[in-house]
Amino acid sequence: MNCVYLLSHKCLNYNNLNLFSNQQVHAQSASTTQEDSLKMNWFADAKLGIFIHAGIYAVNGVTESWSFHNKDIAYPDYMKQLNGFTLNQYKPVEWANLIAQTGAKYAVVTTKHHDGVATYDTKMNDLSIVKASPAKKDLIEPLFAELRKRNIKCGAYFSLIDWSDNNYPGFLKDSSRYAIAKDTARWEKFQHFFQGQIQELSTKFNPDLFWFDGDWEHSAAEWQTSKVRQGILTKNKNAIINGRLQGFGDYETPEQNFPVTRPKAKYWEMCMTLNDNWGYQAKDTHWKTPYEVITIFTDVISNGGNLLFDIGPKADGTFPKEVHQTLKELGDWNKRNGEAVFNTLGGIGQGHFYGPSTLSKDSSTLYLFIQGHINGAVSLKGLRNKIKSISVVHNKQPLKYKIVGKISWSAIPGIVYINVPENLNDKYVTVLKLQLDGPISMYKGTGGL
């Protein structure tokens, strides 16, 4: 993980009202068929995934792979961390329970980062935690089994880059083993290697989702991206592939930074860390609070995306207490407010409500997310529908409201003011439920007669 990707989003147009300014279809090289759309349904409904960066970099608490690439640590010293990667406290059941309690519908786990160290029992070489570390175990297989018992979709992170393989062109910024154009046979050996590992993952684990990384170093032809996609889909036609495959993916993946405007891509997912690093680093105590995580999450789903929230385990297979605390709070909030989160659509456009929002699948129920505590009224502008009822989601309490500025002879709607007493606030983000008389219809004009 290191690069930030720009993305686009195909916004939903409710009732042909042109709620959003950008309606372009996202640009992807892989053709989008009706079958492709159907297989994406679970992903669009999932909203929340948990990302796990597990690897030898947790031993010394250094940046995964990039620490030797950027010369923060010598490559031999980085690889010595294999000797300290024990997983002696690794309990797949506890990992799966930790993920399940958040309400997440899928999890993505590192099978191999840029350092080339596989976290499963690869047969393509000997560089794995099974063969080269005291862990002597496959991290992926038992975890996927436990996740599937809980109906959680399984995702495999895989780095196309492998800076440790002798047939890869190089791993340092100022050095290169060889140029592909001058030694195509050597590059073909590497292609055979990484294609073999991808096929291993497909055959051994049958992931619901492939999360590729590192495609920026070579072209689509050099990565054989069409072959990669075809190989995966031959094994599992419903497998989903992220956007880091040179245009042959199903969805886009902005990293760490939240898009200010609603993306254009039909399917997108923001990956973000709980602190500042993907893998475990003892020195990194810059933890996001539960409130920060939940408000980021609601912003993402309001804009029609998913949040893939990253946590890093220690070398012994345990997680810091801050991970447990924050994921519990996120899960408890989701239990209270899940109907406004899961299986919903992105909300109304900016300017109508000063906060995130979502819609039911039939767009006849509008959910408004209030970040922070309030004791008074919030306003909603441009709603053409009649309101059947308004209530607080987490406690089902009905709310009073009034409409201001509606002129009898004008079709322009008034402003809805909803009174939210302080005692009805959620601990973190309060969600209001507006039952409407039909599919939502919003006024987008400039006022006037």
N, C-alpha and C positions, 0 to 999 in steps of 0.2 A: 504494500500500500504506500503510495507516495504521490501519485498524480491526481489532479482534480480535473474532472471531465465536464465539459459544457454539454448541456442536454436540451431537449425540446419536449413539449408536451401537447398532445391533442386534447384540448379542453372539451368538456361535455357541453352541449348546447341544449338546455332544457326548454321545451315548448317553443323551439325556434325563436328564442328571445335574444340571441346573441349576447349572453351574459358576459362573455369574456372576449377580449379583443383579439386573441390569437387562436385561430381555429385550424391552422394548417396541420395536415397529416404529417407525423414524424417521418424523418428520412432514415431508412434502414435499407441496407443492401439485400438482406434476406427478405423475400417476399412474404407478406402477411396474408395468410389464407384464413378461411373461416375456421379450419381446424386449429391453426395457430392461436386464434383468438379464444377458442374454447378452452384450450389447455392453459391459457393465462388466467382463467377465471379465479382459480384458487389463490393465485399470486395477488391479483387485484383486491381480493377480499381479505387477504391475510393481515395487511397493515403493519404487523410487527414481526421482525425476525431477530434472532440473537446470533452475533458473529463471534467466533472464538479463534483467537490467534494463539495457538499452542505450538511451542517450538523451543529449541535449545537456547535461543536468545534470552529466555527467562532466567537462565542459570546465573549470568552476570548482570542481568537487567540492562542489556544493551538493545539498541534499535535492531529490529529484525532485518537481517541481511544488509541493509543500508549502512550499518555501522562499519563493516569492512570495506564496502564499496566506496564510502566517503573517507576512508582511512582514519576513522576514529579508533579503530582497533585493527591490529594485524590479522590477516586472514587465518594463519595458523592458531593464533590465540582465540579467535572466534570459534573455530572448529573444536578446540579443546573443551568447549562447553558440553560437547557430547558426553564427556566423562561424568558430568554432574547432573545429567538429565535422568532422574530416577523414576518419576511418576509413582513413587512408593505409597502415596496417599490417594492415588487416582481411583475414583469410584464413579463409574459411568451412571449408575442409578442416581447418585446425588447431582451430577451435572444435568441429567435429564429432568429431574425434579425442579432444579433451580430454573431451568429454561421454561418448563411448563407453568410454573407459578406466575410468570410474567403475563401469561396469556398469548405469548408468541406462537405463531402458527408454523414457523420454520426456523431452522438453525443452519448456519454455514460454518464449517470447521476447516482449518488449514490442513490439507493433505501434503502439501509441499510448498514452501516459500522459495524466494529467489536463491536462498543459500543451498538449495538442492537436497535438504534433509527431509526425507519422507516420514510422515507420522503413521504410515501403515506399512505392511510387509510387502514392499515392492520386490518383484523378481527381476527388474530391469538392471539393478546394480545392488551394491551392498550398503549404500548410504541411506540408512533408515534408522529410526530409534529402536527398531526391533533387532537389528544386527549390530549396530555401532554404538549403542548406549546401554547403560545398566538398566534402563526401563525394560528392555527385552519383551516389549508387548506392542501390539497393534492398538493405537489409540482410537481409530475410527470405527472399526467393526463393532465393538460392544456398545459404543455410544449411539451409533445409528440404530442398533437393535432396540435400545431403550427409548430412543426418541419415537420410533415407529409404534412402540407399544402405547404411546401417549398421543398418537395421531398427529405427530409433528413432522412436517416435511423435512427431508435431509438434503443439505447442500454441501458440495465439495469445493472448497477453494483450491485452485491449482495454479501455480506460477508457470507460465510458458518459459520464462527465463530460468536458466539453471546455471548460476555462476560457478558452481563447483564441478560441472561436467567438463572433461577435457576436450570434448568436441564442440563446446559452446565457444563462440569467438572471443570472449573475454569478460572479465568481471570488475576491472578497475577503470576509473575515468581516464587514466593516462596510459593504459596499456591494452594490447590486443593480442590474442594468441595467433589469429590468422584472419585474413579477409575472405569472406564467403566466395567472392568472385574468383579468387585464386586457388581455392581448394573446395570445390563443390562436393566432392566425395565425402569430405569430413563433415560438412554441414548436413549432408544426407544421412550420415550416421546419427547425428543429433536429432534429425527429424524422426528417424526410426525410433529413437529412444523416447522422445516426449510423446509421440503417438502411441507407443507401447504403454506408457504409464497412464495415459488417458483411457485407453482400452481396458487396462487393469481396473481402474476406478469404476468404469461402466459395468464390467463383468462382475467384479467382486462386491460392489456396494449398490449398484443401480441407483445413483443419486437422482433425486427429484429435480435438482438444480445444480448446474455447474457454474462456479464463480471464478472466471479466469482473471488473471492479472499479468502485467508485464508485456502486453502486446505492442507497446510503443517502440520497442527496440528493433523491430523488423516489420517487413511488409506483410500484407495478407497472403501473398503468394509464398513467401518464405515460411510463414507459419502454417501454410496449408490449411487455412481456416475453413474453407469449404469442406475439405476432407474431415476435419475435426468435427464440424457440425453434423455432417452426414453419418459419421461413425457413431456419434452419441445417439442420434435419432433412430438409427437402425436398431440399436439395442433397446431404446426406450423412446417411442415416438412422442411421449408427453413430457420428456425432459425439457426444462427451461434453461436457457443459457444467458448469462449476463452480457452487457454491451461491450466488454473489453475483449472483443474477438474481431477487430477490424471490420465492423459492419455486419457480422454474421450472428449477432446476439438478438435477444428478444426484448431487452429493456435496458435503460440507461442507469448509470451509477455515479452520481456526484458524490464527492468525498469530503467529509468534514464540514465544508462550508454550505450553509443553507441558501438555496436560490431565493433571491429577493422577489422576483416575479414568477408567476406560475409557469412551470416548464411546459414545453410543447409536446414532449414525447408522451405517447399514450400510456406507457408503463414506465415507472421510474422508482428508484429506491435510493435513499440517502444513507450512506454508511458513516457512522460516527462513533468515536471512542468515548468510554466513560470518563477517562481522564485525558491526557494528551498523547498517549501512545497506544499502539495496537496490541503489543505484547506486554507482559508483566515487567514493570520496572519499579523496584522498591523506592527509588528516589522520586518517582512521579506521584505526588500526593495532591495534584490539582484535580480533584474529583468534582464532577458535576453533581449538583444537588438533585434530589428527587423532583423538586419543583422545576428546575431547569430542564431535566430530561423529559418530564411530562409536557411542558410547554413547547419544547422542540418537537416532540411527537405529535402534538395536536396541530402544530403548524404544517407538518409534513402531510398528515392525512387530509387536512383542509385543502391542500393543493393537489390532492389526488395521488399521493405517493405512499411508499412504505418506508419505515425506518428500520435499518439493519444496525442494531446496537451492539457495539463490540466490547468484549471483556477478555482479559488475558490471564490465564492460569499461571501459577508458580511452577517451578520445575518439579515439585513433588506432586502436582496434580490438584492442589487446592487453590481456592480463590481468596483474595483479601476480604476482610469483613465488610469493607465499603461496597464491594460488589453485591454481597448478600443483602445488605441493608437497602441499597437503592433498587435492586430488582424486586425485592419484596414490596416496597412502596409503590413501584410502578405496577406490579401485579394487583395489589389491593385496589389501586385507583381504577384499573381496567375492570376489575370485578364489579365495582360500583357503577361504572359508566360505560361498560362494554357495548351496550346497544347503540351508542352514538359513535363507536369506533369501528368495530368489525362488521364486515359485509355492508359497508356504506359506500357512498360516492363522495367525491370532493365537493366542497361547499360552494356558497355563493361568492360572487366577485367582490373585489375590494371596493370599499366605499359604502356598502350596504350596512355592514356591521364591523365595529372596530375590534375584531378578534377572529379566531378560526371558526369554521363551521363545517358541518357535513350534512349529507342528505340521505334519507332512506332510499332503497333501490327504486321505489316507485316515485321518488321525489315529492311525496306528499307530507313527509315529516322533515322538519328542519331542526338541526341541533346547533346550538350556539355555545361556544366555549368561552367562559369568563376567566381570564388569567389574573390571579390575585383575588383578594377579598373585596367584597363590595357591600355596601349598606345603602341601597337606593336604587335608582333606575338605570337600566341600560337601554339603548335605542337601536331600532332596526328601521332602515329606510328603504323605500321602493317596493315593499311587498304588496302585490296586487291581490293576493288571495285573502279570503276570509279566514280568520283564525277560529278553530274549533275549541282548542284548549292550549294552555301553556303550563308546564310543570317542571320541577327540578328532577333530573334523572336519578340521582343517587338516593333520594328519599321519597320520590313520587309526590312531593308536596305541590299543590296547585298554586299558581301565581296570578296576581291581578295585573291588568295592563290597561292602557288607554291609548287611543289614536288621536294624534294632534295634527292639525293643519290640513285635514281632509275637507275639501270644498265640495259641496253637494253637486254642483254643476260641472265639475272637472273630473276627468278620468285619472288624473295624477293621484297616486295614493298618498296618504299622510304618513307621519312618523309614528311607529309603534314604540311606546315607552313601557318597559316591563319592570315592575318593582321587585327587587330581590332583597328580602330582609337578611340582616347579617347572620342570624341564627340558622339560615338555610344554606350557608356556604359549605362547599366541599373543602377538605383539608388543603388541597392544592389548586385544582381547576374545577370550577362549578360548571355543569352542563345543563342548559335549558332545552326542553323539548317542546317544539311548536307543532301541533297537529293542525294541518291545513285542510281546506275543503277540496283539494285536488292537487295535481302536479304543480309544483311551484312556478310562479310567474312573477318576474321582477321587472320593475320600471327602470329603464336605462337612459331616459331622456334628460333634457336640460331644464325642465320646468317651463313655466309660462302658461298661456291659455290653452 
